[in-house]
Amino acid sequence: MCSREMQEISLQNEKRKLIRRSMPDRSQRIRRIVQWLFLILNGGLGIQFVLWVRYFERGGVGVNVPRPAGAEGWLPIAGLMNTKYLLQTGRVPAIHPAAMFLFIAFMIMSLLLKKAFCSWLCPVGTLSENLWMLGRRFFGRNLRIPKWANLALRSLKYVLLGFFVFVIGAMSADAIHEFMSTPYGLIADVKMLNFFRDIGQTAVIVIALLVLLSMLVQNFWCRYLCPYGALMGLASLLSPVKIRRDSRACIDCGKCSRACPSNLPVDRLVQIRSVECTACMACVAACPAEGALHFSLRPREAATLAERWWRRSVGPVAVAATLACIFFGIVLYAKVTGHWQTNLPQAIYLDLVPHANDASHPGI
């Protein structure tokens, strides 16, 4: 047997020694805990917002709860518009400022930790993930979209993002202020709620179709139709933290690529630069070779046992802690500086909220 073959056999034996034995991956358990905690937070905000709206719909009768500004996180377009207003004027907008601060928080997360918001915090992403898991149990498998179709479908969210960026980009700061000051802008959050409370047949059919597609295809909405995710994907290109593969420890089993919900060829790349990577770390969890995959700032090809433990045990905790610090830090800053709430007299809400469906878009 020649020396080259001996070296290859020796290398394969060394790789097999790196197979994980006693350090189970905890990233998915930690991520799901964070997902459900954030989903519960959003559920609480939703209940409070419904109670707030019903109080004004009844003419100021019933339970009077504070308006939950955090519900503005469901107004990403308002967040983008207000961020442009801030950049142009240097002033925090008076209407829906929380939408802007949350938008900024989620963008910072993408700049630092790839699209971690999508797979760790986004309620829609959490529901989408559970739908494809349910579909896998129900149908036995998820559909794999052909590469050519996958690329074509992925372009849809960038087309939608381009439309919103074009429209908002054409608006001046004064135009944004005027838009937000219209009845439609003042109660955009109430109109969003009413869309689901008074949902029509067409909307039900569309949502049912999206649910079915989400069961059949992993993260269908997130991968193909979400313009918010598209924007965060572009921002994530600047992230210093990436999924990195150590080719010397990799045993070429391909489990990482099969586990990736974005269908990325993790097993053939040294590091994942794709805008589609959501930092879910599913590939890391699926990898059986210790030290072959990690989510880190820089490659660490020679790792001690303590470093490997840190990556698998503390790494996911560090991601969760960083996301929490960004989220709660920016919310706290907005509250301390007095820029969190939309401070409107109750008389305006008493006049507008009961007739929210009559407020039409200024551009129509």
MOHU-V123235 format. One line per field, one symbol per residue. ss: DSSP state (a for helix, b for strand, c for the rest). phi: phi as a letter, one per 20 degrees, with the letter a starting at -180 (. if undefined). burial: b if it has 9 or more other C-alpha atoms within 8 Angstrom, else e. A space follows every 50 residues. Layout:
ss=???
phi=???
burial=???
This chain:
ss=ccaaaaaaaaaaaaaaacbcccccccaaaaaaaaaaaaaaaaaaaaaaaa aaaaaaacccccccccccaaaaaacaaaaaaaaaaaaaacccccccaaaa aaaaaaaaaaaaaccaaaaaacaaaaaaaaaaaaaaaaacccccccaaaa aaaaaaaaaaaaaaaaaaacccaaaaaaaaacaaaacaaaaaaaaaaccc aaaaaaaaaaaaaaaacccaaaaaccaaaaaaaaaacccccbbbbccccc ccccaaaaaccccccaaaccbccccccccccaaaaaccbcccbbbbcccc ccccaaaaaaaaaaaaaaaaaaaaaaaaaaaaaaaacccccccccaaaaa aaaaaaaacccccc
phi=.ffffffffffffffffeggdccffdffffffffgfffffgfffffffff ffffgffemndofddffffffffedffffffffffffedmdffedlffff ffgfffffgffeclefgfedcgffffffffffffffffenadfdfggfff fffffffffffgfffffffeeeffffffffefgfffcgffffffgefdfe fffffffffffffffecflgfffdcefffffffffffeffebfcdeffef dlemffffeffemeegfddebedgfefdlfmffffefeefnfcbdbfbfc fddfgffffffeeegfffffffffffffffffffffemdeeeedffffff eegfdgfefefged
burial=eeeeebeeeeebeebbebbbeeeebbbbebbbebbbebbeebeebbebbe bbbebbbbebeeebeeeebebbbebbebbbbbbbbbeeeeebbebbbbbb bbbbbbbbbbbbbbbbbbbbbbbebbebbebbbbbbeeeeebeeeeeeeb eeebbbbbebbeebeeebeeeebeebbebbbbbbbbbbbbbeebeeeebe eeebeeeeebbebbbbbbbbbbbbbbbebbbbbebbbebebbbbbbeebb eeeebbbebbbbebebbeebbbeebbbbbbbbbbbbbebbbbbbbbeeee eebeeeebbbbbbbbbbebbeebbebbebbbeebbeeebbbbeeeeeebb ebbbebeeeeeeee
